[in-house]
Every structure is written in structure tokens, then in C-alpha cells.
Amino acid sequence: MASLQLAKGRKRPAAVDGGVANGNRSVVVAVRLLKIIAAIKGHATLGKIAEVASMSASRTHRYLAGLIHAGLVEQDIGTGRYALGATIVELGLIALGKNDVVKLGSAALVALTERTGLVSLLCTWGTHGPTIIKWENGHIDTALRIREGRNLPLLTTAAGRVFLAYQAEEYCRPLLEREIEAKSVSTAKSKRLTKENAVKLRANVLLYGLGRMVGEENPGLAALAAPVFNHDNELAMTVGIISIIGTFDDSYDGAPAKALKDCANQLSRQLGAPMQSRRNEGGA
């Protein structure tokens, strides 16, 4: 009888909703909001986030405040719009680092830098386009710091141009349109980029098997990037080299370009890419 009384006196477990206990609902909602922010192109307004989440603006704001405090979301002071925060980017990079594909790429960077003496970097396609996930310091006199987690433009970077050539158009189109619009407003007329420029840049990558940048993104830097393909014949990532203009041969057929292609081809082989997909050997 005593045991029966004890059982009656115990509190009932938390109610569940769709298989999720009440105590866990906040976590589930918070993760859902993070996914919504990631899916919305550019910085998102409170109203848009609340609309997609089917939540009131006040409730959404409370959750966002907690996520901001945790560093998972950041808010632009000027516009009030929301984006993923530094902490979530850091966690994403850590998770990527445990991926076998990234492990292979990271090891390849060490060998590539040893062979060329140049800074090397690895990029994948992220929520906001080409994203630097790993880099290896080179043997040059001038310090060159690369920020992991940085998003790269499609039109003015070597890696971005590779993604422009090989990534699915549906992913590239929104970024491309925003870049062209931004350049048309902030750039001198003689240096503005157009859709025609994008077509030519893509054609060059397909012709040479490499993306190339000399001063367009940074007036003092030159870079080359090569595509790495997976077993599904899809672009898995790019591997690149970058340094100060004039400190290395940045041509399409120089020794650094050959080393870069060798590295990218080796990675493609390790990822099971079919021979015909190794377009970094040149040709469309």
C-alpha cells in the first residue's frame, strides 16, 4: 500500500506535443527559427521570421533575444534585421571539420602549400554562397591573414568564379543578381559588372579548368582556384592558392596552376569522381 501511495503522489511527466516534451519545446522552436533565418536570403526581418514560423511577433522576438544572447543570432543595429551569429558559424565550421571530405581537403592544403610556398584555402558552398572553411599559411614574407567562415563574392574571387561555373544555377542566380546590382550602384561605370561579364568569367573557368583573380577583389592580391568533384559528379568544394601580386606566377599554365590542378584532381579521385568529371584538367 505504501508503494501505491508513493506512486499516486508522484508528479506526472510533462505533457508531450508531437512527441516532444514541454521542457524541450523551447529548444525545438529555437532550432526551427535558426533554420528559418538560414533559409531566408540576406538578413531577415522580425515580421518575415514570425510569418514563416507561424508565430506571433512578440513570441518570436523573445526567442530571438535569447538566441542573440547566446551568440547564435545577430541583429543589425541600423536595420533591425537578423542573421546567423558568429557562434553558429563557428559550430558549423567545427562540424564541417569532422567531415571526411573536409579532412581530406585539409590534408591536401598542407601538401599544396609545401609544394608552392603559397597560402592555400578550401571553400565550400554555404548558406550565403562560397565560404572559406580552411586555410594553410604560406612561406611568404608579408603576413596574409585569411578569415575562416568568410563568404566570397561570385564575380570577383577565384573560388567564386569556380562556383559560378559549376554550381547549380538555381543557387548562384540570387547571389549573382545581388552582386551585379550592388556593383552597378557603388562602382565606377567603367568597372561595373554585368550578366555578360558573368558569362565570360564562367566560360574562362570552363576553358582553363581554373578560376583566376588578379586584383579584382583586393588590389594587392592574386589567386587561383580549382574545382573538386565528388562521386555524384557534383562540385564538392574548391581548393585555391593566393598571394601578393608579383610574388608568384598567377597564369593559367604556370607551375603554381599545375600544382593546384594536381591537388584538385587527387582530391576528386579520393572522393570517387569519375574521370570525365575532372574538368579542372581543362575543357568544358
C-alpha atoms as a printed R data frame, in Angstrom:
    type eleno elety resid chain resno      x      y       z
1   ATOM     1    CA   MET     A     1  0.000  0.000   0.000
2   ATOM     2    CA   ALA     A     2  2.831  2.361   0.838
3   ATOM     3    CA   SER     A     3  4.314  1.931  -2.597
4   ATOM     4    CA   LEU     A     4  0.926  2.577  -4.144
5   ATOM     5    CA   GLN     A     5  0.561  5.833  -2.183
6   ATOM     6    CA   LEU     A     6  4.030  6.886  -3.304
7   ATOM     7    CA   ALA     A     7  3.125  6.238  -6.912
8   ATOM     8    CA   LYS     A     8 -0.027  8.318  -6.552
9   ATOM     9    CA   GLY     A     9  1.963 11.140  -5.044
10  ATOM    10    CA   ARG     A    10  4.417 11.430  -7.894
11  ATOM    11    CA   LYS     A    11  4.074 14.235 -10.406
12  ATOM    12    CA   ARG     A    12  3.003 13.282 -13.857
13  ATOM    13    CA   PRO     A    13  5.615 13.551 -16.584
14  ATOM    14    CA   ALA     A    14  5.484 16.667 -18.736
15  ATOM    15    CA   ALA     A    15  2.860 16.595 -21.435
16  ATOM    16    CA   VAL     A    16  4.086 15.999 -24.915
17  ATOM    17    CA   ASP     A    17  3.213 17.700 -28.166
18  ATOM    18    CA   GLY     A    18  4.009 15.775 -31.296
19  ATOM    19    CA   GLY     A    19  6.387 13.545 -29.354
20  ATOM    20    CA   VAL     A    20  8.299 16.488 -27.816
21  ATOM    21    CA   ALA     A    21  8.143 17.099 -24.054
22  ATOM    22    CA   ASN     A    22  7.153 20.568 -22.870
23  ATOM    23    CA   GLY     A    23 10.585 21.077 -21.372
24  ATOM    24    CA   ASN     A    24 12.184 20.572 -24.784
25  ATOM    25    CA   ARG     A    25  9.816 22.731 -26.804
26  ATOM    26    CA   SER     A    26 11.941 25.856 -26.423
27  ATOM    27    CA   VAL     A    27 14.930 24.068 -27.928
28  ATOM    28    CA   VAL     A    28 12.865 22.768 -30.835
29  ATOM    29    CA   VAL     A    29 11.397 26.209 -31.559
30  ATOM    30    CA   ALA     A    30 14.816 27.877 -31.307
31  ATOM    31    CA   VAL     A    31 16.366 25.416 -33.771
32  ATOM    32    CA   ARG     A    32 13.433 25.945 -36.126
33  ATOM    33    CA   LEU     A    33 13.979 29.705 -36.027
34  ATOM    34    CA   LEU     A    34 17.680 29.229 -36.795
35  ATOM    35    CA   LYS     A    35 16.765 27.140 -39.835
36  ATOM    36    CA   ILE     A    36 14.293 29.786 -40.995
37  ATOM    37    CA   ILE     A    37 16.889 32.562 -40.692
38  ATOM    38    CA   ALA     A    38 19.383 30.425 -42.617
39  ATOM    39    CA   ALA     A    39 16.863 29.766 -45.401
40  ATOM    40    CA   ILE     A    40 15.861 33.419 -45.865
41  ATOM    41    CA   LYS     A    41 18.085 35.161 -48.403
42  ATOM    42    CA   GLY     A    42 20.009 38.006 -46.818
43  ATOM    43    CA   HIS     A    43 19.195 39.477 -43.410
44  ATOM    44    CA   ALA     A    44 15.641 38.684 -42.256
45  ATOM    45    CA   THR     A    45 13.053 40.966 -40.671
46  ATOM    46    CA   LEU     A    46 11.214 40.041 -37.492
47  ATOM    47    CA   GLY     A    47  7.937 40.038 -39.387
48  ATOM    48    CA   LYS     A    48  9.215 37.627 -42.050
49  ATOM    49    CA   ILE     A    49 10.669 35.218 -39.483
50  ATOM    50    CA   ALA     A    50  7.425 35.261 -37.472
51  ATOM    51    CA   GLU     A    51  5.365 34.727 -40.620
52  ATOM    52    CA   VAL     A    52  7.360 31.695 -41.767
53  ATOM    53    CA   ALA     A    53  7.384 30.263 -38.230
54  ATOM    54    CA   SER     A    54  3.604 30.858 -37.838
55  ATOM    55    CA   MET     A    55  4.279 32.598 -34.530
56  ATOM    56    CA   SER     A    56  3.346 35.995 -33.114
57  ATOM    57    CA   ALA     A    57  5.916 38.754 -33.494
58  ATOM    58    CA   SER     A    58  6.205 39.171 -29.720
59  ATOM    59    CA   ARG     A    59  6.874 35.463 -29.121
60  ATOM    60    CA   THR     A    60  9.339 35.332 -31.990
61  ATOM    61    CA   HIS     A    61 11.136 38.377 -30.593
62  ATOM    62    CA   ARG     A    62 11.544 36.699 -27.185
63  ATOM    63    CA   TYR     A    63 13.168 33.658 -28.767
64  ATOM    64    CA   LEU     A    64 15.404 35.796 -30.945
65  ATOM    65    CA   ALA     A    65 16.553 37.782 -27.913
66  ATOM    66    CA   GLY     A    66 17.700 34.542 -26.258
67  ATOM    67    CA   LEU     A    67 19.468 33.401 -29.425
68  ATOM    68    CA   ILE     A    68 21.236 36.762 -29.695
69  ATOM    69    CA   HIS     A    69 22.394 36.449 -26.086
70  ATOM    70    CA   ALA     A    70 23.848 33.021 -26.914
71  ATOM    71    CA   GLY     A    71 25.644 34.382 -29.980
72  ATOM    72    CA   LEU     A    72 23.632 32.164 -32.322
73  ATOM    73    CA   VAL     A    73 21.874 35.112 -33.962
74  ATOM    74    CA   GLU     A    74 22.982 38.698 -34.546
75  ATOM    75    CA   GLN     A    75 20.882 41.783 -35.188
76  ATOM    76    CA   ASP     A    76 21.906 44.702 -37.376
77  ATOM    77    CA   ILE     A    77 21.610 47.809 -35.205
78  ATOM    78    CA   GLY     A    78 20.810 50.032 -38.172
79  ATOM    79    CA   THR     A    79 18.125 47.949 -39.879
80  ATOM    80    CA   GLY     A    80 16.935 45.712 -37.035
81  ATOM    81    CA   ARG     A    81 17.254 42.675 -39.311
82  ATOM    82    CA   TYR     A    82 18.518 39.290 -38.151
83  ATOM    83    CA   ALA     A    83 21.217 36.900 -39.396
84  ATOM    84    CA   LEU     A    84 23.045 33.859 -38.080
85  ATOM    85    CA   GLY     A    85 25.622 34.825 -35.466
86  ATOM    86    CA   ALA     A    86 29.320 34.132 -35.057
87  ATOM    87    CA   THR     A    87 28.754 31.221 -32.670
88  ATOM    88    CA   ILE     A    88 26.572 29.303 -35.110
89  ATOM    89    CA   VAL     A    89 29.173 29.864 -37.857
90  ATOM    90    CA   GLU     A    90 31.896 28.582 -35.534
91  ATOM    91    CA   LEU     A    91 29.855 25.480 -34.667
92  ATOM    92    CA   GLY     A    92 29.232 24.878 -38.351
93  ATOM    93    CA   LEU     A    93 32.935 25.062 -39.121
94  ATOM    94    CA   ILE     A    94 33.699 22.613 -36.305
95  ATOM    95    CA   ALA     A    95 31.097 20.200 -37.662
96  ATOM    96    CA   LEU     A    96 32.495 20.561 -41.172
97  ATOM    97    CA   GLY     A    97 35.971 19.859 -39.815
98  ATOM    98    CA   LYS     A    98 34.791 16.439 -38.693
99  ATOM    99    CA   ASN     A    99 33.555 15.623 -42.175
100 ATOM   100    CA   ASP     A   100 35.765 13.173 -44.084
101 ATOM   101    CA   VAL     A   101 35.623 15.373 -47.193
102 ATOM   102    CA   VAL     A   102 36.969 18.356 -45.279
103 ATOM   103    CA   LYS     A   103 39.597 16.212 -43.567
104 ATOM   104    CA   LEU     A   104 40.879 15.121 -46.960
105 ATOM   105    CA   GLY     A   105 40.862 18.703 -48.196
106 ATOM   106    CA   SER     A   106 42.666 19.977 -45.106
107 ATOM   107    CA   ALA     A   107 45.434 17.423 -45.538
108 ATOM   108    CA   ALA     A   108 45.726 18.385 -49.210
109 ATOM   109    CA   LEU     A   109 46.225 22.054 -48.289
110 ATOM   110    CA   VAL     A   110 49.321 21.220 -46.260
111 ATOM   111    CA   ALA     A   111 50.887 19.414 -49.221
112 ATOM   112    CA   LEU     A   112 49.853 22.155 -51.658
113 ATOM   113    CA   THR     A   113 51.385 24.925 -49.543
114 ATOM   114    CA   GLU     A   114 54.541 22.878 -49.080
115 ATOM   115    CA   ARG     A   115 54.822 22.451 -52.847
116 ATOM   116    CA   THR     A   116 54.057 26.059 -53.824
117 ATOM   117    CA   GLY     A   117 55.038 28.057 -50.739
118 ATOM   118    CA   LEU     A   118 51.738 29.954 -51.114
119 ATOM   119    CA   VAL     A   119 48.739 30.401 -48.858
120 ATOM   120    CA   SER     A   120 46.158 27.744 -49.740
121 ATOM   121    CA   LEU     A   121 42.473 27.661 -48.900
122 ATOM   122    CA   LEU     A   122 39.451 25.400 -49.041
123 ATOM   123    CA   CYS     A   123 35.944 26.659 -49.863
124 ATOM   124    CA   THR     A   124 32.525 25.017 -49.816
125 ATOM   125    CA   TRP     A   125 29.061 26.272 -50.690
126 ATOM   126    CA   GLY     A   126 27.352 27.667 -47.606
127 ATOM   127    CA   THR     A   127 24.087 29.412 -46.793
128 ATOM   128    CA   HIS     A   128 25.345 32.673 -48.271
129 ATOM   129    CA   GLY     A   129 27.444 31.280 -51.103
130 ATOM   130    CA   PRO     A   130 31.145 30.317 -51.328
131 ATOM   131    CA   THR     A   131 32.591 30.083 -47.824
132 ATOM   132    CA   ILE     A   132 36.204 29.729 -46.657
133 ATOM   133    CA   ILE     A   133 36.369 26.792 -44.242
134 ATOM   134    CA   LYS     A   134 40.092 26.079 -44.025
135 ATOM   135    CA   TRP     A   135 43.401 27.718 -44.919
136 ATOM   136    CA   GLU     A   136 47.099 26.970 -44.673
137 ATOM   137    CA   ASN     A   137 49.703 29.674 -44.161
138 ATOM   138    CA   GLY     A   138 52.326 30.070 -46.874
139 ATOM   139    CA   HIS     A   139 56.035 30.844 -46.806
140 ATOM   140    CA   ILE     A   140 55.900 34.488 -47.829
141 ATOM   141    CA   ASP     A   141 57.441 37.491 -46.094
142 ATOM   142    CA   THR     A   142 54.207 39.503 -45.970
143 ATOM   143    CA   ALA     A   143 51.633 38.342 -43.411
144 ATOM   144    CA   LEU     A   144 48.417 37.309 -45.127
145 ATOM   145    CA   ARG     A   145 45.525 36.507 -42.824
146 ATOM   146    CA   ILE     A   146 42.522 34.549 -44.102
147 ATOM   147    CA   ARG     A   147 39.300 34.546 -42.080
148 ATOM   148    CA   GLU     A   148 37.569 31.176 -41.912
149 ATOM   149    CA   GLY     A   149 33.819 31.489 -42.264
150 ATOM   150    CA   ARG     A   150 34.078 34.442 -44.657
151 ATOM   151    CA   ASN     A   151 31.682 34.447 -47.614
152 ATOM   152    CA   LEU     A   152 33.201 35.182 -51.014
153 ATOM   153    CA   PRO     A   153 31.633 37.002 -53.985
154 ATOM   154    CA   LEU     A   154 30.993 35.012 -57.144
155 ATOM   155    CA   LEU     A   155 32.264 37.556 -59.643
156 ATOM   156    CA   THR     A   156 35.439 38.977 -58.133
157 ATOM   157    CA   THR     A   157 37.130 35.975 -56.481
158 ATOM   158    CA   ALA     A   158 38.812 32.922 -57.977
159 ATOM   159    CA   ALA     A   159 36.818 30.463 -55.871
160 ATOM   160    CA   GLY     A   160 33.585 32.357 -56.521
161 ATOM   161    CA   ARG     A   161 34.120 32.088 -60.274
162 ATOM   162    CA   VAL     A   162 34.582 28.322 -59.992
163 ATOM   163    CA   PHE     A   163 31.271 28.050 -58.160
164 ATOM   164    CA   LEU     A   164 29.700 30.291 -60.794
165 ATOM   165    CA   ALA     A   165 30.855 27.812 -63.454
166 ATOM   166    CA   TYR     A   166 29.969 24.519 -61.771
167 ATOM   167    CA   GLN     A   167 27.392 25.132 -59.053
168 ATOM   168    CA   ALA     A   168 23.705 24.731 -59.902
169 ATOM   169    CA   GLU     A   169 22.306 27.913 -61.447
170 ATOM   170    CA   GLU     A   170 19.367 27.998 -59.027
171 ATOM   171    CA   TYR     A   171 21.792 28.539 -56.142
172 ATOM   172    CA   CYS     A   172 24.002 31.066 -57.900
173 ATOM   173    CA   ARG     A   173 21.341 33.228 -59.546
174 ATOM   174    CA   PRO     A   174 20.135 35.175 -56.448
175 ATOM   175    CA   LEU     A   175 23.713 35.910 -55.341
176 ATOM   176    CA   LEU     A   176 24.746 36.870 -58.853
177 ATOM   177    CA   GLU     A   177 21.848 39.284 -59.274
178 ATOM   178    CA   ARG     A   178 22.593 40.966 -55.937
179 ATOM   179    CA   GLU     A   179 26.292 41.356 -56.787
180 ATOM   180    CA   ILE     A   180 25.558 42.885 -60.182
181 ATOM   181    CA   GLU     A   181 23.027 45.274 -58.642
182 ATOM   182    CA   ALA     A   182 25.440 46.297 -55.883
183 ATOM   183    CA   LYS     A   183 28.280 46.893 -58.345
184 ATOM   184    CA   SER     A   184 26.041 48.983 -60.595
185 ATOM   185    CA   VAL     A   185 25.451 51.394 -57.708
186 ATOM   186    CA   SER     A   186 28.799 51.530 -55.909
187 ATOM   187    CA   THR     A   187 31.320 51.077 -58.721
188 ATOM   188    CA   ALA     A   188 32.621 53.405 -61.410
189 ATOM   189    CA   LYS     A   189 30.841 52.852 -64.714
190 ATOM   190    CA   SER     A   190 33.989 51.522 -66.438
191 ATOM   191    CA   LYS     A   191 34.366 48.781 -63.793
192 ATOM   192    CA   ARG     A   192 30.748 47.741 -63.384
193 ATOM   193    CA   LEU     A   193 29.907 44.078 -63.812
194 ATOM   194    CA   THR     A   194 27.068 42.792 -65.972
195 ATOM   195    CA   LYS     A   195 25.464 39.473 -66.817
196 ATOM   196    CA   GLU     A   196 27.629 39.454 -69.937
197 ATOM   197    CA   ASN     A   197 30.735 39.675 -67.723
198 ATOM   198    CA   ALA     A   198 29.442 36.712 -65.715
199 ATOM   199    CA   VAL     A   199 29.031 34.655 -68.892
200 ATOM   200    CA   LYS     A   200 32.625 35.406 -69.941
201 ATOM   201    CA   LEU     A   201 34.007 34.606 -66.491
202 ATOM   202    CA   ARG     A   202 32.180 31.279 -66.465
203 ATOM   203    CA   ALA     A   203 33.480 30.468 -69.971
204 ATOM   204    CA   ASN     A   204 37.074 31.127 -68.852
205 ATOM   205    CA   VAL     A   205 36.735 28.698 -65.940
206 ATOM   206    CA   LEU     A   206 35.341 26.012 -68.236
207 ATOM   207    CA   LEU     A   207 38.113 26.646 -70.762
208 ATOM   208    CA   TYR     A   208 41.084 26.608 -68.387
209 ATOM   209    CA   GLY     A   209 39.703 24.463 -65.571
210 ATOM   210    CA   LEU     A   210 40.576 27.220 -63.094
211 ATOM   211    CA   GLY     A   211 39.162 30.381 -61.587
212 ATOM   212    CA   ARG     A   212 41.590 33.320 -61.608
213 ATOM   213    CA   MET     A   213 41.578 36.677 -59.824
214 ATOM   214    CA   VAL     A   214 44.240 39.371 -60.128
215 ATOM   215    CA   GLY     A   215 43.400 42.478 -58.116
216 ATOM   216    CA   GLU     A   216 39.633 42.492 -58.650
217 ATOM   217    CA   GLU     A   217 38.621 41.680 -55.070
218 ATOM   218    CA   ASN     A   218 41.757 43.067 -53.421
219 ATOM   219    CA   PRO     A   219 44.089 45.310 -55.441
220 ATOM   220    CA   GLY     A   220 47.194 43.690 -53.935
221 ATOM   221    CA   LEU     A   221 46.272 40.021 -54.244
222 ATOM   222    CA   ALA     A   222 46.157 37.358 -56.949
223 ATOM   223    CA   ALA     A   223 44.524 33.954 -56.627
224 ATOM   224    CA   LEU     A   224 43.795 30.747 -58.498
225 ATOM   225    CA   ALA     A   225 41.118 28.180 -57.610
226 ATOM   226    CA   ALA     A   226 40.253 24.708 -58.913
227 ATOM   227    CA   PRO     A   227 37.076 22.622 -58.600
228 ATOM   228    CA   VAL     A   228 36.900 19.347 -56.674
229 ATOM   229    CA   PHE     A   229 34.143 16.911 -57.659
230 ATOM   230    CA   ASN     A   230 32.509 14.057 -55.747
231 ATOM   231    CA   HIS     A   231 31.288 10.617 -56.799
232 ATOM   232    CA   ASP     A   232 27.963 12.130 -57.975
233 ATOM   233    CA   ASN     A   233 29.808 14.373 -60.429
234 ATOM   234    CA   GLU     A   234 28.908 17.420 -58.334
235 ATOM   235    CA   LEU     A   235 31.130 20.262 -57.183
236 ATOM   236    CA   ALA     A   236 32.145 19.340 -53.639
237 ATOM   237    CA   MET     A   237 34.481 22.243 -52.880
238 ATOM   238    CA   THR     A   238 37.238 24.390 -54.315
239 ATOM   239    CA   VAL     A   239 40.912 24.413 -53.450
240 ATOM   240    CA   GLY     A   240 42.872 27.579 -54.088
241 ATOM   241    CA   ILE     A   241 46.136 29.452 -53.721
242 ATOM   242    CA   ILE     A   242 46.547 33.162 -53.014
243 ATOM   243    CA   SER     A   243 49.410 35.602 -52.521
244 ATOM   244    CA   ILE     A   244 50.660 39.115 -53.215
245 ATOM   245    CA   ILE     A   245 50.607 40.135 -56.875
246 ATOM   246    CA   GLY     A   246 54.047 39.711 -58.405
247 ATOM   247    CA   THR     A   247 55.270 37.127 -55.892
248 ATOM   248    CA   PHE     A   248 54.204 34.109 -57.952
249 ATOM   249    CA   ASP     A   249 53.211 33.041 -61.444
250 ATOM   250    CA   ASP     A   250 49.440 33.546 -61.457
251 ATOM   251    CA   SER     A   251 48.953 32.449 -65.084
252 ATOM   252    CA   TYR     A   252 46.673 29.598 -66.088
253 ATOM   253    CA   ASP     A   253 49.572 27.386 -67.172
254 ATOM   254    CA   GLY     A   254 52.335 28.195 -64.670
255 ATOM   255    CA   ALA     A   255 53.869 25.873 -62.091
256 ATOM   256    CA   PRO     A   256 51.501 27.008 -59.298
257 ATOM   257    CA   ALA     A   257 48.489 26.332 -61.554
258 ATOM   258    CA   LYS     A   258 49.796 22.848 -62.324
259 ATOM   259    CA   ALA     A   259 50.313 22.112 -58.629
260 ATOM   260    CA   LEU     A   260 46.796 23.337 -57.904
261 ATOM   261    CA   LYS     A   261 45.253 21.159 -60.619
262 ATOM   262    CA   ASP     A   262 47.214 18.135 -59.398
263 ATOM   263    CA   CYS     A   263 45.895 18.745 -55.885
264 ATOM   264    CA   ALA     A   264 42.285 19.165 -57.037
265 ATOM   265    CA   ASN     A   265 42.462 16.072 -59.259
266 ATOM   266    CA   GLN     A   266 43.847 13.997 -56.420
267 ATOM   267    CA   LEU     A   267 41.021 15.118 -54.148
268 ATOM   268    CA   SER     A   268 38.452 14.350 -56.849
269 ATOM   269    CA   ARG     A   269 39.893 10.846 -57.204
270 ATOM   270    CA   GLN     A   270 39.733 10.348 -53.434
271 ATOM   271    CA   LEU     A   271 36.075 11.399 -53.467
272 ATOM   272    CA   GLY     A   272 35.308  8.917 -56.230
273 ATOM   273    CA   ALA     A   273 34.732 11.394 -59.034
274 ATOM   274    CA   PRO     A   274 34.501  9.756 -62.476
275 ATOM   275    CA   MET     A   275 37.338 10.588 -64.862
276 ATOM   276    CA   GLN     A   276 35.152 12.662 -67.168
277 ATOM   277    CA   SER     A   277 34.107 14.942 -64.310
278 ATOM   278    CA   ARG     A   278 37.649 16.133 -63.594
279 ATOM   279    CA   ARG     A   279 37.082 19.301 -65.533
280 ATOM   280    CA   ASN     A   280 39.913 21.043 -63.686
281 ATOM   281    CA   GLU     A   281 42.180 19.462 -66.270
282 ATOM   282    CA   GLY     A   282 40.755 21.959 -68.740
283 ATOM   283    CA   GLY     A   283 37.937 21.897 -71.239
284 ATOM   284    CA   ALA     A   284 34.178 22.052 -70.691
